[in-house]
């Protein structure tokens, strides 16, 4: 079943110059990009986005990191998008992520793990709505021309 998920290419991955490689990995894995934007999160935006972690010892570090540079936010679509994206990005801790996963390849630690991936369809919808309006979403299907 086709579903949508949300992802963020985090500031460390953008700074390392691997944004294109990560996007290519999404495309090679069958994801379609429905919306994409380069953003610099304000402290307020990051605090709201990660509000579920408020009160945890790492919250301030996470907010500082996510506001330290540009990020690429994306709405993706494919069959079983949430589970498949989480498989592709790997464990939150890059040291424990499987070989070939994006976090294993580009992550530095649990906070600077290169890529955010929504954990449910509902959260993906909510997270995406922080960055995209409905009119920002483009659903296009490639249909080869007959010759």
Protein Blocks (a to p, Z undefined) as FASTA:
>chain_A
ZZdddddddfklmmnopmmmmmmmmmmnopacfbdcdddddfklmmmmmmmmgoiaklmm
mmmmmmnpccdddddddehklmmmmmmnopfblmlpcehiaklmmmmblmlnopacdfbf
klmmmmmmmmpcfklpccdddddddZZ
